[in-house]
Each structure stands twice: as C-alpha cells, then as structure tokens.
Amino acid sequence: MVRSAQFACAIASLALIVAVLGFRAEVTGADPAPSTDRLNKTIENVSFTDASGKPSALKDHAGKTATVVVFLSFDCPVSNSYCSTLAALHKRYAEKGVGFVAFVPTGDDAAKVAKKAAEFDYPFPVLSDSKYVAAEAFKATVTPEAFVLDHNLVLRYRGRIDNAYSGRLKRNPQVTEHDLKAALDALVAGKDVPAAATRAIGCHIDPKERKVTSDAVTYFRDVAPIIQKHCQSCHRPGDVGPFALMNYKQAVTWASDIVHYTQNKEMPPWKPVGGVEFANARALTLREIDTLAAWEKGGCPEGDPKDAPAPAKFTDGWRLGEPDLVVTVPEDFHVGATGKDTFRCFVIPTGLSEDKYVVGYEVKPGNASVVHHTLNYFDTTGKARKLEHAEQNRKKNTDESDKGPGYSVAMGIGFIPNPADAPRKDVPAVGGLGGWAPGQLGTPLPEGSGILLPKDSDIILQVHYHRTGKPEKDRTKIGLYFAKKPVEKPWNTLLITGMMRWAFILPGQSDHVIKGSGWLSADATLYSLMPHMHLLGKSVKISMTPPGGETQVLLDIAKWDYNWQESYWLAKPIVAKAGTRLDIEAVYDNSSKNPNNPRNPPKLVTYGEETTDEMLFGFVGAVPVGKTRVRLLREAPKK
C-alpha cells in the first residue's frame, strides 16, 4: 500500500482534470412532461431551398411507409453524438420505405449547413432551417429531436432518439430504450406507435426573433464584457467549447442556455462551494449572473456597438515564452467519430543528457475541440515504451476507428511502477509533470521550486479525447521550462490517502463515508489542492488542523463530478507548521439513483484503478519552509 501511495503521489503532481467546457446535465428534479404538440395532425407541406438554391418541399423527401424528420445542430454536442445512430437507422429502414430528412434551425445558411453535413457524412438530406419554418411547423424545441410521420404525413411520434442521455452530456450507463426505432418498427408493421411522445434531451432551439421589452441591459455594453471575461477562452472557433460566443448573433442563439447554466452555477465550471479563496476561481459574481438574466428577459437587446469592449486577444504562441524543450507526439492520432471517450498515452523520449528541474510547463493540443484534458508524466523504467510497442504491433480489428501512436488505457498510465524498477535510487521511477485543461495557458511553479526531470527519461502524455460525432485527428505537444538557477525547494506533492485496497462500498449505499488523514513532517507552504475520486463520488472536503489549533476547511465540493476535476491554486499560500493534520472526507453513492453509477443494478465496489472501481486521494502541492524535506506522515508525530 505504501508503494501504491508513493506512485499515486508521483504521477498526480499538479494533475488537472477538467471536462469540456460545454453543456452539463439538466437541473435535477421532476422531468417536464414530453410535448404532444401536433401529434396525430397532418404537418403542412413545409417548403425550403437546398444549398444549390433549388426549391424543395417536405413531400419530396417523404417515404412510402413513413418519414423521419430530425432537427439537428452542429454546435450541439448531444446532436453530433447521434450521427452514426441516425446513419444506421437510415441504412436499416430506407429499404423498408422510410424517408429521412434533417433540418438545422440555427440561423446558418444552406451552404454552411451542407458543408457541415458533408463533414459528418450524413447519408440523407440535411437542410438549413435558418428562418425556423420547419421548426415552427413541427413545434420542435431542442436538437436533436425526432419526428415520425406516417404515409399520409400525419405525425405519429415526436421526442428522443433513444435514452442515451439523462441530461445534456449526461450519458446513461447503457442505452435500454430505442424510441425512434420502436416507432418505425410499429409503422412499418402497420401498428400503432407504442409511445407517441417522449422528452427529447439536447440544446434549446431559440426563436428566430426576440421582442425587445427593455434596453436597460444591452449586449455590447453589459453582456459582451462578461462573456469575453468568462466564456470566450473556450467558446471560440477551434477550441473546446461546443459552440462559439464571439459575437452578438452567437450570444442570442444560446441566450436561454447561457442564463440556464449561469443561474444554476454550472457555467463557468467551478465546483467549490466553500473553503479558502482560489487564484484560478472561475465563478461569476451575483451581479454578472443577474445581468445575463436581465438581458435575456428584456429580449436580448443589441445596444450600441460603440459600447463594446475591445476584442479579446488570444495568444497562439507560447504564453510563458519559448520553451527550453518541446516534446511532440510524433504523428497524428486519429480519433473515431463515436463511442466512449478514450484515454491515449503517448511516449516520447526527452533525449536529455543531464538532469533538469522543470519550473514551468505549457501544453498545446493539436486539436483543442477533441482534447478533454492531459496528464503529463516522466518514466525512467522503459515500461511505457514496451506498452506502446505492444500496442503498435497488436493485430487490429478492421472496425477500429482510433489509430495512431501510443497505447490506450482506462486511466493512469497502464502500469504501477515498483521503486525497485527505477534505474537510479535518487529519483522516482515515474513522476508527474502537471496537466492541462481548457483555459489553462501555462503553469509556472512558485519561485525557487521545481520538479526534477531525470536524464534519459521518457515523457508520457496521457490525453483524454472526447468525440465530436465525426472523425478527428490530433498531435498534442508540451513545452518544458528549465531552471536557470539552483532549485532550493523541490516541489512536493503530498498525498492524503483515503480509500485503500481493503475498503469497499456495498451496493445500495447512497451515503457511504470514507476518510483519510496525514501529518506534515516539517514546516511547509501549501500552494494547491486536488481531490480525486471516480464515478460514485458524491461530495468531498479537504481540511487542515494545526497543532493545538482549530480545523479549517480548505476545499469543499458539495456536488462531485468526475468530469470536473482540477487543481485548485490557493490565492494566498498557507504556511503550515510541522504536525499539522490534513484531512480528506468523501461521500459515495452506490445506489441505483446515482445516474453516474456504471453498474445497474449496483454491485460491490472496491479500490482500483478503473473508473468502475473507486479510490480517494487528496493531492497537496507544497514546498518546504526550510531545507528539511517535507513528507506526509501516516501517524501524528510524537511530541
């Protein structure tokens, strides 16, 4: 267990895991009833034009048996995730007399929609509904939303495609209900649709026009500065945000969602609800939240462009200056269009002939739209090279869509190094070199501290890729900055250990508490905190108790989310005395009511590296106050 703790401490140094800055789950509570609008009514013959300007109508795309009309948005990640599902349904039912057509009610013109549809390789017509004619005819409310018409163009089904999602980007562990397929099977067989209406989950369709009722809050004067400050670092073209928020039109399109997620404090993504002040806090002020709500309520007035702030400047180069060493994945990694997220480890030799202290690092994804986050390590054992060699020489299945350099793992780096495997006894076998997540523009370590990077070591970049609905490729790189003067205070990642190998969580337990503690061996300055659990995590708290003093909560996350993990940097570093106790306390939910539970029905969960297992660690970034090396003791030091 000690070796495992040492390994976890080494590999998680400055680890930063943040989810894609896109939509999160719907607010919990009773789900709204599905819409039954237009059911059992004939849909008017909607007219439109294609990308070539050719006029067309709904009847031109109707099938002899039935017609599927689906509303899509290429800016909506939920919509994009259904590309292969819809393609498979088209292939299955087209030969049975079912026609398919899609509309994109986002304001994009026909040419742009056609280009996007080609990128996603849709096998049926995908048409612009920039004037929201089709959306109004069907009373469509979200994307994706499916409608099934019978042979007389009478609406017989409306709602979701299947139950893959319980909320926006909140996937269910398994797809158990295929609603669109069931509706088509019924109509093809000449039977009634078993469930005529279900609740579609996705991105709201905003009306094409808003009635301005108040100009007390305008976009250019009041809203643009907020969006620029808190949103645009990720919500811009080519970055990880699922849609852009760079101008008035884009802000109006997503106004309802902007208000929804800021009101519920799900955007910008910031999980702490208590503790000390953090330097990297992203939370909006109450005034900013109210301003956004007032703007949307007033009809989203544009205002005077002269009131607009100067456009934000985003640095394409290295924010910390030219790195001393740039390590790049040797060739493109190809990410398949659909499926579960994938974790890929890339192994790149440093070529260093002498030890170096890393005092800063900066990660640059080659394709920010698919890179969820990275964790960065060094390896002195050569085991990562062997794993990559085995993967590259493995016989591949013909249907594998992920391909390229590296090797895939569920989490971590695929092996637990034994200190005995290290070629040198004065450096760790494997060590951490921080991490990257959207919005992070470079991380310098505190003055005078650094992370030892051994000569002849390999860099391991573990990249978490999410999928966009179409094939993508990426070549990520990391820039390292070396110390130019002696490092007097090596950076330490102290590990508070909670759940260990003998611990377990019984099925059905919704409030299972696990705790862990450690004591500082010497005076230290604390700089960062990072708790880590898996999918059953419900809440977590890190606190400290000085010798003879009162307990202080450092970090309190009331609603844990595996996808929103990161390092929290203290705005004011804390000097802690030797003997200070650091505690971590977490609550786990292994019940069937937990939508993140990967097993249904729930099963016994024990400690393990897989995301379907569990663990509890608290990582504390620190440097010694004096020259004495600081460690975290398993027992309180004797007086």
C-alpha positions as CSV (number, residue, x, y, z in Angstrom):
1,M,0.0,0.0,0.0
2,V,2.9,2.3,0.7
3,R,4.3,1.8,-2.8
4,S,0.9,2.4,-4.3
5,A,0.6,5.7,-2.4
6,Q,4.0,6.7,-3.5
7,F,3.1,6.0,-7.1
8,A,-0.2,7.9,-6.9
9,C,1.7,10.8,-5.3
10,A,4.3,10.8,-8.1
11,I,2.0,10.6,-11.1
12,A,-0.6,13.1,-9.9
13,S,1.7,16.0,-9.3
14,L,-0.3,19.1,-10.3
15,A,-2.8,16.9,-12.1
16,L,-5.6,18.8,-13.7
17,I,-8.7,17.2,-15.0
18,V,-11.4,19.4,-16.3
19,A,-14.3,18.5,-18.5
20,V,-15.1,20.0,-21.8
21,L,-16.5,23.5,-21.3
22,G,-19.8,22.6,-22.8
23,F,-23.3,21.7,-21.6
24,R,-23.8,19.9,-18.4
25,A,-26.8,17.9,-17.0
26,E,-30.3,19.3,-16.6
27,V,-31.2,20.5,-13.2
28,T,-32.3,17.6,-11.0
29,G,-35.9,17.2,-10.1
30,A,-39.0,16.1,-11.8
31,D,-38.6,15.9,-15.5
32,P,-41.1,18.0,-17.5
33,A,-43.7,16.1,-19.5
34,P,-42.9,15.4,-23.1
35,S,-44.6,17.7,-25.7
36,T,-47.6,16.3,-27.5
37,D,-47.9,19.3,-29.8
38,R,-49.0,18.4,-33.4
39,L,-49.4,14.7,-32.7
40,N,-52.0,13.0,-34.9
41,K,-52.1,16.1,-37.1
42,T,-51.0,16.4,-40.7
43,I,-47.9,18.5,-41.0
44,E,-48.2,21.3,-43.5
45,N,-46.1,20.9,-46.6
46,V,-43.0,22.8,-45.5
47,S,-41.1,24.4,-48.3
48,F,-37.3,25.3,-48.4
49,T,-34.3,25.5,-50.6
50,D,-31.1,23.4,-50.7
51,A,-27.5,24.6,-50.9
52,S,-27.7,25.0,-54.7
53,G,-30.8,27.2,-54.3
54,K,-33.2,24.5,-55.7
55,P,-36.7,24.8,-54.1
56,S,-37.9,21.7,-52.3
57,A,-40.7,20.6,-50.0
58,L,-41.2,18.0,-47.3
59,K,-43.3,15.8,-49.6
60,D,-40.2,15.5,-51.9
61,H,-38.4,13.6,-49.1
62,A,-41.3,11.6,-47.8
63,G,-41.1,7.8,-47.8
64,K,-43.9,5.4,-48.9
65,T,-44.2,3.9,-45.4
66,A,-43.1,6.6,-43.1
67,T,-40.9,9.7,-42.9
68,V,-38.3,10.6,-40.2
69,V,-37.7,14.3,-39.7
70,V,-34.9,15.1,-37.2
71,F,-33.8,18.5,-36.0
72,L,-30.0,18.9,-35.6
73,S,-27.4,21.4,-34.6
74,F,-23.7,21.1,-35.5
75,D,-23.0,23.3,-32.5
76,C,-24.7,20.9,-30.1
77,P,-22.5,18.0,-28.8
78,V,-25.6,15.9,-28.0
79,S,-26.9,16.3,-31.5
80,N,-23.5,15.5,-33.0
81,S,-23.2,12.3,-31.0
82,Y,-26.2,10.8,-32.8
83,C,-24.7,10.9,-36.3
84,S,-23.8,7.3,-36.5
85,T,-27.0,6.2,-34.8
86,L,-29.1,8.1,-37.4
87,A,-26.9,6.7,-40.2
88,A,-27.5,3.2,-39.0
89,L,-31.3,3.7,-38.7
90,H,-31.4,5.2,-42.3
91,K,-29.5,2.2,-43.6
92,R,-31.9,-0.2,-41.9
93,Y,-35.2,1.5,-42.7
94,A,-34.6,3.1,-46.1
95,E,-35.2,-0.2,-47.9
96,K,-38.5,-0.5,-46.0
97,G,-39.9,2.6,-47.5
98,V,-38.9,5.1,-44.8
99,G,-37.6,8.5,-45.9
100,F,-35.2,10.6,-43.8
101,V,-34.6,14.4,-43.8
102,A,-32.9,16.7,-41.2
103,F,-33.3,20.4,-40.5
104,V,-30.8,22.7,-38.8
105,P,-32.6,25.6,-37.1
106,T,-29.6,27.7,-36.1
107,G,-29.6,30.6,-38.5
108,D,-26.8,29.1,-40.6
109,D,-27.3,29.4,-44.3
110,A,-27.7,26.5,-46.7
111,A,-24.1,26.4,-47.9
112,K,-22.7,26.2,-44.3
113,V,-25.1,23.5,-43.3
114,A,-24.3,21.5,-46.5
115,K,-20.6,21.7,-45.7
116,K,-21.1,20.6,-42.1
117,A,-23.3,17.7,-43.1
118,A,-20.6,16.5,-45.5
119,E,-18.1,16.6,-42.7
120,F,-20.3,14.3,-40.6
121,D,-21.1,12.2,-43.7
122,Y,-24.9,12.1,-43.2
123,P,-26.5,9.7,-45.8
124,F,-29.7,11.7,-46.1
125,P,-30.5,15.4,-46.8
126,V,-29.6,17.9,-44.1
127,L,-31.1,21.2,-44.8
128,S,-30.9,24.7,-43.4
129,D,-33.9,26.0,-41.4
130,S,-32.4,29.4,-40.9
131,K,-35.9,31.1,-40.9
132,Y,-37.2,28.4,-38.5
133,V,-40.1,27.5,-40.8
134,A,-39.7,23.7,-40.2
135,A,-39.1,24.2,-36.5
136,E,-42.3,26.2,-36.2
137,A,-44.3,23.7,-38.3
138,F,-43.3,20.8,-36.1
139,K,-43.1,22.9,-32.9
140,A,-39.6,21.5,-32.4
141,T,-37.9,22.6,-29.1
142,V,-34.5,21.0,-28.9
143,T,-31.8,19.4,-31.0
144,P,-31.7,16.5,-31.6
145,E,-35.5,15.9,-31.7
146,A,-37.0,13.3,-33.9
147,F,-40.5,13.2,-35.6
148,V,-42.1,10.3,-37.4
149,L,-44.8,10.9,-40.0
150,D,-46.9,8.1,-41.4
151,H,-47.5,7.6,-45.1
152,N,-50.1,10.5,-45.0
153,L,-47.7,12.9,-43.3
154,V,-49.6,12.6,-40.1
155,L,-47.3,13.0,-37.0
156,R,-47.3,9.7,-35.1
157,Y,-44.2,10.1,-32.9
158,R,-42.1,13.0,-31.5
159,G,-39.2,13.0,-29.0
160,R,-35.9,11.5,-28.3
161,I,-34.0,9.1,-30.5
162,D,-33.2,6.8,-27.5
163,N,-32.4,7.1,-23.8
164,A,-28.6,7.5,-24.2
165,Y,-28.8,10.7,-22.1
166,S,-30.5,11.6,-18.8
167,G,-29.4,15.3,-19.4
168,R,-27.3,17.3,-21.7
169,L,-23.9,15.4,-22.0
170,K,-25.1,13.3,-19.1
171,R,-24.9,9.8,-20.6
172,N,-26.7,6.8,-19.1
173,P,-24.5,3.8,-18.5
174,Q,-26.5,1.8,-21.1
175,V,-29.0,2.5,-23.9
176,T,-32.0,0.5,-23.0
177,E,-34.9,2.2,-24.8
178,H,-34.7,2.8,-28.6
179,D,-37.8,5.0,-29.0
180,L,-37.3,6.1,-32.6
181,K,-36.6,2.5,-33.7
182,A,-39.7,1.3,-31.9
183,A,-41.9,3.9,-33.6
184,L,-40.5,2.9,-37.0
185,D,-41.0,-0.8,-36.3
186,A,-44.6,-0.1,-35.4
187,L,-45.4,1.9,-38.5
188,V,-43.6,-0.5,-40.9
189,A,-45.7,-3.3,-39.3
190,G,-48.9,-1.3,-39.7
191,K,-49.4,-0.9,-35.9
192,D,-49.9,2.0,-33.5
193,V,-46.7,3.6,-32.1
194,P,-46.3,2.3,-28.5
195,A,-45.2,5.6,-27.0
196,A,-46.1,8.5,-29.2
197,A,-44.3,11.2,-27.2
198,T,-41.0,11.2,-25.2
199,R,-38.9,14.0,-23.8
200,A,-36.1,15.0,-26.1
201,I,-32.8,16.0,-24.4
202,G,-30.4,18.3,-26.1
203,C,-29.8,22.0,-26.9
204,H,-32.7,24.5,-27.0
205,I,-33.9,25.9,-30.3
206,D,-34.1,29.6,-29.9
207,P,-36.7,31.7,-31.7
208,K,-35.6,33.5,-34.8
209,E,-36.7,36.8,-33.4
210,R,-37.0,38.2,-29.9
211,K,-39.2,41.0,-28.9
212,V,-37.2,43.6,-27.0
213,T,-39.1,44.8,-24.0
214,S,-36.3,46.6,-22.2
215,D,-32.9,48.1,-23.2
216,A,-31.8,48.6,-19.6
217,V,-29.2,45.8,-20.2
218,T,-27.6,45.6,-23.7
219,Y,-25.3,43.1,-25.3
220,F,-22.4,45.5,-26.2
221,R,-22.4,47.5,-23.0
222,D,-23.2,44.9,-20.4
223,V,-23.2,41.3,-21.7
224,A,-20.2,41.2,-24.0
225,P,-17.6,42.1,-21.2
226,I,-19.0,39.2,-19.1
227,I,-18.9,36.7,-22.0
228,Q,-15.4,37.9,-23.0
229,K,-14.0,37.5,-19.5
230,H,-15.6,34.2,-18.5
231,C,-16.5,32.3,-21.7
232,Q,-14.5,33.1,-24.8
233,S,-11.3,31.4,-23.8
234,C,-13.0,28.1,-24.6
235,H,-16.1,29.1,-26.5
236,R,-14.4,30.3,-29.7
237,P,-13.8,28.7,-33.1
238,G,-11.5,25.7,-33.0
239,D,-11.4,25.5,-29.2
240,V,-13.0,23.0,-26.8
241,G,-16.3,24.9,-26.3
242,P,-19.1,23.1,-28.3
243,F,-20.1,26.5,-29.8
244,A,-18.7,29.9,-30.2
245,L,-19.7,33.0,-28.2
246,M,-17.7,35.6,-30.1
247,N,-20.5,38.0,-31.3
248,Y,-24.0,39.2,-30.7
249,K,-25.7,36.6,-33.1
250,Q,-24.0,33.7,-31.3
251,A,-24.9,35.0,-27.9
252,V,-28.5,35.5,-28.9
253,T,-28.6,31.9,-30.3
254,W,-27.5,30.5,-26.9
255,A,-29.1,33.1,-24.7
256,S,-31.6,30.7,-23.0
257,D,-28.8,28.2,-22.2
258,I,-26.4,30.9,-21.0
259,V,-29.0,32.0,-18.5
260,H,-30.0,28.5,-17.5
261,Y,-26.5,27.3,-16.7
262,T,-25.2,30.5,-15.1
263,Q,-28.3,30.7,-12.9
264,N,-27.6,27.2,-11.7
265,K,-23.9,27.9,-11.4
266,E,-22.9,25.1,-13.7
267,M,-21.1,27.6,-16.0
268,P,-18.4,28.7,-15.9
269,P,-17.4,25.3,-14.5
270,W,-16.4,25.8,-10.8
271,K,-17.2,23.1,-8.2
272,P,-16.1,24.5,-4.8
273,V,-18.8,25.9,-2.6
274,G,-16.6,26.6,0.4
275,G,-13.1,26.8,1.6
276,V,-10.3,29.3,1.1
277,E,-10.0,31.8,-1.8
278,F,-8.5,30.3,-5.0
279,A,-6.4,32.1,-7.6
280,N,-8.0,30.1,-10.5
281,A,-11.6,30.7,-9.5
282,R,-14.0,31.0,-12.4
283,A,-17.2,31.8,-10.7
284,L,-19.4,34.6,-11.9
285,T,-20.5,37.3,-9.4
286,L,-24.2,37.5,-8.5
287,R,-24.3,40.8,-10.3
288,E,-22.9,39.2,-13.5
289,I,-25.5,36.4,-13.2
290,D,-28.3,38.8,-12.8
291,T,-27.1,40.9,-15.7
292,L,-27.2,38.0,-18.1
293,A,-30.7,37.0,-16.9
294,A,-32.0,40.6,-17.2
295,W,-30.6,40.8,-20.8
296,E,-32.4,37.6,-21.9
297,K,-35.6,38.6,-20.1
298,G,-35.5,42.0,-21.9
299,G,-35.4,40.3,-25.3
300,C,-31.6,40.4,-25.8
301,P,-31.2,44.0,-27.0
302,E,-28.1,44.6,-29.0
303,G,-27.3,48.1,-28.0
304,D,-24.7,50.5,-29.4
305,P,-21.6,48.8,-30.9
306,K,-19.6,51.8,-29.7
307,D,-20.1,50.5,-26.2
308,A,-18.4,47.2,-27.0
309,P,-15.1,46.3,-25.3
310,A,-12.0,45.8,-27.4
311,P,-11.9,42.3,-28.8
312,A,-10.1,39.8,-26.6
313,K,-6.7,38.7,-27.8
314,F,-5.8,35.0,-27.6
315,T,-2.2,34.1,-27.7
316,D,-1.3,31.4,-30.3
317,G,2.3,31.2,-29.3
318,W,3.8,30.1,-26.0
319,R,2.4,32.2,-23.2
320,L,5.4,31.6,-21.0
321,G,7.9,32.3,-23.8
322,E,9.9,29.9,-25.9
323,P,10.3,26.6,-24.0
324,D,13.6,25.0,-23.4
325,L,12.3,21.7,-24.6
326,V,9.2,21.0,-26.8
327,V,8.0,17.4,-26.8
328,T,5.5,16.5,-29.6
329,V,3.5,13.4,-30.3
330,P,5.4,12.0,-33.4
331,E,2.4,11.7,-35.7
332,D,-1.3,12.2,-35.9
333,F,-3.6,10.2,-33.7
334,H,-6.9,9.5,-35.3
335,V,-10.0,9.8,-33.1
336,G,-13.1,7.9,-34.2
337,A,-16.4,9.7,-34.6
338,T,-18.4,7.9,-31.9
339,G,-18.1,5.7,-28.9
340,K,-16.9,6.1,-25.4
341,D,-14.2,8.7,-24.6
342,T,-10.7,7.3,-25.0
343,F,-7.5,7.8,-22.9
344,R,-4.3,7.5,-25.0
345,C,-0.8,7.5,-23.7
346,F,1.9,8.8,-26.0
347,V,5.6,8.0,-25.2
348,I,8.2,10.5,-26.3
349,P,11.9,10.3,-25.4
350,T,13.3,13.6,-23.9
351,G,16.8,13.0,-25.2
352,L,18.2,14.8,-22.1
353,S,21.9,14.0,-21.3
354,E,21.6,15.5,-17.8
355,D,19.0,16.0,-15.1
356,K,16.9,19.2,-15.3
357,Y,14.5,20.9,-12.9
358,V,11.2,21.8,-14.6
359,V,9.9,25.2,-13.3
360,G,7.0,25.6,-15.7
361,Y,5.1,23.8,-18.5
362,E,2.6,24.6,-21.2
363,V,0.5,22.1,-23.2
364,K,-0.7,22.8,-26.7
365,P,-3.3,20.4,-28.1
366,G,-3.1,20.0,-31.8
367,N,-7.0,19.9,-32.0
368,A,-8.5,21.6,-29.0
369,S,-12.0,20.5,-30.0
370,V,-11.3,16.9,-29.0
371,V,-8.7,17.1,-26.3
372,H,-10.6,16.9,-23.0
373,H,-7.5,17.2,-20.8
374,T,-4.0,15.8,-20.4
375,L,-1.9,14.4,-17.6
376,N,1.8,14.6,-18.0
377,Y,4.4,12.2,-16.6
378,F,8.0,11.1,-17.0
379,D,9.1,7.5,-17.0
380,T,12.6,6.2,-16.2
381,T,11.7,2.4,-16.3
382,G,11.0,2.0,-20.0
383,K,7.7,0.2,-19.3
384,A,5.7,2.7,-21.2
385,R,7.8,2.2,-24.3
386,K,7.1,-1.6,-24.0
387,L,3.3,-1.0,-23.7
388,E,3.4,1.3,-26.8
389,H,5.5,-1.2,-28.7
390,A,3.0,-4.0,-27.9
391,E,0.0,-1.8,-29.0
392,Q,1.6,-0.8,-32.2
393,N,2.3,-4.5,-33.0
394,R,-1.1,-5.8,-32.0
395,K,-3.3,-7.1,-34.8
396,K,-6.0,-4.5,-35.2
397,N,-9.7,-5.2,-35.9
398,T,-10.9,-3.8,-39.2
399,D,-13.6,-1.7,-37.4
400,E,-11.3,0.1,-35.0
401,S,-11.6,3.8,-35.7
402,D,-9.0,5.0,-33.1
403,K,-5.5,4.6,-34.5
404,G,-2.0,6.1,-34.4
405,P,0.8,6.3,-32.0
406,G,0.6,5.5,-28.3
407,Y,-1.4,3.0,-26.3
408,S,-4.9,3.1,-24.7
409,V,-5.6,2.8,-21.0
410,A,-8.7,3.3,-18.8
411,M,-6.8,5.8,-16.6
412,G,-3.3,6.3,-15.2
413,I,-0.5,5.1,-17.4
414,G,-1.3,1.4,-17.6
415,F,1.2,0.1,-15.0
416,I,2.2,0.6,-11.4
417,P,6.0,1.1,-11.2
418,N,7.9,-0.5,-8.4
419,P,10.6,1.7,-6.9
420,A,13.0,-1.2,-7.5
421,D,12.4,-0.8,-11.2
422,A,14.0,2.7,-11.2
423,P,17.4,2.7,-12.8
424,R,18.5,5.3,-10.2
425,K,17.7,5.4,-6.5
426,D,17.9,9.2,-6.2
427,V,14.9,9.8,-8.5
428,P,11.4,8.3,-8.7
429,A,10.7,5.6,-11.2
430,V,7.7,7.7,-12.5
431,G,6.9,11.3,-11.8
432,G,4.3,13.9,-12.5
433,L,4.7,16.9,-14.7
434,G,1.3,18.5,-14.2
435,G,-1.7,18.6,-16.5
436,W,-3.7,20.7,-18.9
437,A,-7.4,21.5,-19.3
438,P,-9.3,24.0,-21.4
439,G,-8.5,27.6,-20.4
440,Q,-5.1,26.9,-18.9
441,L,-2.5,28.9,-20.7
442,G,0.7,27.8,-19.0
443,T,1.7,26.9,-15.4
444,P,4.8,28.4,-13.7
445,L,5.8,26.8,-10.4
446,P,6.4,29.0,-7.3
447,E,9.7,30.9,-7.4
448,G,12.6,28.8,-6.3
449,S,10.8,25.4,-6.7
450,G,10.9,22.8,-9.4
451,I,10.2,19.2,-10.4
452,L,13.3,17.0,-11.1
453,L,13.2,15.6,-14.7
454,P,15.8,12.8,-14.9
455,K,18.1,12.4,-17.9
456,D,17.3,9.8,-20.5
457,S,13.7,9.7,-19.3
458,D,10.6,9.4,-21.5
459,I,7.7,11.9,-21.4
460,I,4.2,10.2,-21.2
461,L,1.4,12.4,-22.3
462,Q,-1.9,10.8,-21.3
463,V,-4.5,12.6,-23.4
464,H,-8.2,12.2,-22.7
465,Y,-10.1,12.5,-26.0
466,H,-13.9,13.1,-26.3
467,R,-15.6,12.6,-29.6
468,T,-17.4,15.2,-31.8
469,G,-19.5,12.9,-34.0
470,K,-17.1,13.0,-36.9
471,P,-13.5,11.6,-37.4
472,E,-10.8,13.9,-35.9
473,K,-7.1,13.9,-35.6
474,D,-4.7,15.4,-33.1
475,R,-0.9,15.9,-32.3
476,T,-0.5,17.4,-28.8
477,K,2.7,18.8,-27.6
478,I,4.2,20.1,-24.3
479,G,6.7,22.8,-23.7
480,L,9.0,22.5,-20.7
481,Y,10.9,25.3,-19.0
482,F,14.0,24.5,-17.1
483,A,15.5,26.2,-14.0
484,K,18.3,28.7,-14.8
485,K,19.5,28.8,-11.2
486,P,19.7,26.3,-8.4
487,V,16.4,25.0,-7.1
488,E,16.4,25.3,-3.4
489,K,13.0,24.0,-2.6
490,P,11.9,21.0,-4.7
491,W,8.2,20.8,-5.4
492,N,6.4,18.2,-3.3
493,T,3.0,16.6,-4.0
494,L,1.8,15.4,-0.6
495,L,-0.8,12.5,-0.7
496,I,-3.7,12.3,1.7
497,T,-4.8,8.7,1.4
498,G,-8.4,7.7,1.9
499,M,-9.8,4.6,0.3
500,M,-7.3,1.8,0.3
501,R,-7.2,-1.7,-1.1
502,W,-9.1,-3.3,1.8
503,A,-12.0,-0.8,1.6
504,F,-15.3,-1.4,-0.2
505,I,-18.7,0.2,-0.9
506,L,-21.8,-2.0,-0.6
507,P,-24.4,-1.9,-3.3
508,G,-27.3,0.3,-2.5
509,Q,-25.4,2.6,-0.1
510,S,-26.1,6.2,-1.1
511,D,-24.1,8.0,1.7
512,H,-21.0,5.9,2.3
513,V,-18.3,8.0,4.1
514,I,-14.6,7.4,3.7
515,K,-11.9,9.5,5.4
516,G,-8.2,9.8,5.4
517,S,-5.5,11.9,7.2
518,G,-1.9,12.7,7.1
519,W,0.5,14.8,9.2
520,L,3.2,17.2,8.0
521,S,6.7,16.1,8.9
522,A,8.1,19.6,8.6
523,D,7.0,23.2,8.2
524,A,5.7,23.7,4.6
525,T,4.0,26.2,2.4
526,L,0.8,24.9,0.8
527,Y,0.0,26.0,-2.8
528,S,-2.5,23.8,-4.4
529,L,-5.2,21.1,-3.6
530,M,-6.7,18.4,-5.8
531,P,-9.2,15.7,-4.6
532,H,-9.6,12.6,-6.7
533,M,-12.4,10.0,-6.8
534,H,-14.3,8.2,-9.5
535,L,-17.9,7.9,-10.7
536,L,-19.6,7.1,-7.4
537,G,-18.2,10.2,-5.7
538,K,-20.9,12.5,-4.2
539,S,-19.0,15.1,-2.2
540,V,-15.5,15.7,-0.9
541,K,-13.9,18.1,1.5
542,I,-10.2,18.8,2.4
543,S,-9.3,20.5,5.7
544,M,-6.3,21.2,8.0
545,T,-5.9,21.3,11.7
546,P,-2.7,23.0,13.1
547,P,-1.1,21.5,16.3
548,G,-3.4,22.7,19.1
549,G,-5.5,24.8,16.7
550,E,-8.9,24.7,15.2
551,T,-9.9,22.9,12.0
552,Q,-10.1,25.0,8.8
553,V,-11.9,23.8,5.7
554,L,-9.6,24.4,2.7
555,L,-11.8,23.0,-0.1
556,D,-15.5,21.9,-0.1
557,I,-17.1,20.4,-3.2
558,A,-20.7,19.6,-2.4
559,K,-21.5,18.0,-5.8
560,W,-18.6,16.0,-7.0
561,D,-18.4,15.3,-10.8
562,Y,-15.7,13.1,-12.2
563,N,-15.6,15.3,-15.3
564,W,-14.9,18.5,-13.4
565,Q,-11.7,17.6,-11.6
566,E,-8.8,20.1,-11.4
567,S,-6.1,21.6,-9.2
568,Y,-7.2,24.4,-7.0
569,W,-4.4,27.0,-6.5
570,L,-4.6,29.0,-3.3
571,A,-4.8,32.7,-3.8
572,K,-2.7,33.1,-0.6
573,P,-0.3,30.2,0.0
574,I,-0.6,28.8,3.6
575,V,2.4,28.3,5.8
576,A,1.6,25.2,7.9
577,K,3.6,24.0,10.9
578,A,5.1,20.5,11.3
579,G,2.5,18.2,12.8
580,T,-0.4,19.9,11.0
581,R,-3.1,17.3,10.2
582,L,-4.5,17.3,6.6
583,D,-7.9,15.5,6.3
584,I,-10.0,14.4,3.4
585,E,-13.6,13.2,3.7
586,A,-15.7,12.0,0.9
587,V,-19.2,10.6,0.4
588,Y,-20.0,7.9,-2.2
589,D,-23.3,6.9,-3.8
590,N,-23.5,3.3,-4.9
591,S,-27.3,3.3,-5.3
592,S,-29.4,2.9,-8.5
593,K,-30.5,6.5,-8.1
594,N,-27.0,7.7,-8.9
595,P,-27.1,8.5,-12.7
596,N,-23.3,8.1,-12.8
597,N,-23.2,4.6,-11.4
598,P,-21.6,2.5,-14.1
599,R,-23.4,-0.6,-12.9
600,N,-27.2,-1.2,-12.9
601,P,-28.1,-2.9,-10.7
602,P,-25.3,-1.7,-8.4
603,K,-22.6,-4.1,-7.3
604,L,-19.9,-4.2,-4.7
605,V,-17.2,-1.7,-5.4
606,T,-13.6,-1.9,-4.2
607,Y,-10.4,0.1,-4.5
608,G,-9.0,0.0,-8.0
609,E,-7.5,1.9,-11.0
610,E,-10.5,1.5,-13.3
611,T,-13.2,4.2,-13.4
612,T,-15.7,1.5,-12.4
613,D,-13.6,0.9,-9.2
614,E,-13.2,3.6,-6.6
615,M,-10.4,5.5,-4.8
616,L,-9.9,8.6,-2.6
617,F,-6.8,10.7,-2.7
618,G,-6.1,14.3,-1.8
619,F,-3.1,15.8,-3.5
620,V,-1.5,18.9,-1.9
621,G,1.2,20.9,-3.7
622,A,3.8,22.2,-1.3
623,V,7.4,23.2,-0.8
624,P,9.4,23.1,2.5
625,V,9.8,26.2,4.5
626,G,13.3,25.3,5.4
627,K,15.8,22.9,3.9
628,T,14.2,19.8,5.6
629,R,12.3,17.7,3.1
630,V,8.6,17.7,3.8
631,R,6.5,14.5,3.8
632,L,3.1,13.5,4.9
633,L,3.2,11.0,7.8
634,R,0.6,8.3,8.3
635,E,0.6,9.0,12.1
636,A,0.8,12.1,14.2
637,P,4.4,12.9,15.1
638,K,5.4,12.3,18.7
639,K,6.0,15.4,20.8
